Amino acid sequence: MAQQQAALQNEAVRQYSFLAEMSADSYFPNHLVDKGKAILVELCFHIEQQYPQDLEALYKLTHTATDQFNDLQEEFWEADSEIETAARDCIARDFKFVATAYGFEADLEELIATRDW
């Protein structure tokens, strides 16, 4: 995953520690946090490949990534964990970081509007 992130063009994103708070908390299984990190790195690749021209196009990409987190929630439950308040905040901050790093002034709630966590 770190290798994929290193291949990104955006320097700020390359250097960023995605889901750092979740990584540091043993309540969240490492293998599931890594899946979440991969979702965010994949989102960055999609932004770099498609470079959305407006917020509407960006939101389509972030909603797809948010839906992937929705799917991941089930795996957290199966591992006696969940995407709870601290995780929601961490994930949302990272979505906002990604949007800002790529030059968008996006609404945080709209970035993750399709979330069910």
Residue pairs with C-beta under 8 A, 6 or more apart in sequence:
1 34
1 37
1 38
1 41
4 38
4 41
4 45
5 13
5 14
5 18
5 37
5 41
5 44
6 14
8 14
8 41
8 44
8 45
8 48
9 48
10 44
10 48
10 101
10 102
12 101
13 44
13 98
13 101
13 102
16 94
16 97
16 101
17 23
18 36
18 37
18 40
18 41
18 94
19 33
19 36
19 37
19 40
19 90
19 91
19 94
20 90
21 86
21 89
21 90
22 28
22 33
22 36
22 86
22 87
22 90
22 91
23 30
23 33
25 86
27 81
28 76
28 81
28 87
29 76
29 79
29 81
32 72
32 75
32 76
32 79
32 81
35 72
35 75
36 69
36 72
36 91
39 65
39 68
39 69
39 72
40 65
40 94
40 95
40 98
42 65
43 61
43 62
43 64
43 65
43 95
43 98
44 98
44 102
46 61
46 64
47 58
47 61
47 98
47 102
50 57
50 61
51 102
52 58
52 60
52 61
52 104
55 104
55 106
55 107
55 110
58 99
58 102
58 104
58 106
58 111
59 106
59 110
59 111
59 113
62 95
62 98
62 99
62 106
62 111
62 112
63 112
63 113
63 114
65 95
66 95
66 111
66 112
66 113
66 114
66 115
67 114
69 83
69 91
69 115
69 117
70 114
70 115
70 116
70 117
72 83
73 82
73 83
73 116
73 117
76 82
76 83
82 117
83 91
83 117
87 117
88 115
88 117
91 112
91 117
92 108
92 111
92 112
95 108
95 111
95 112
96 106
96 108
96 111
99 105
99 106
99 111
100 106
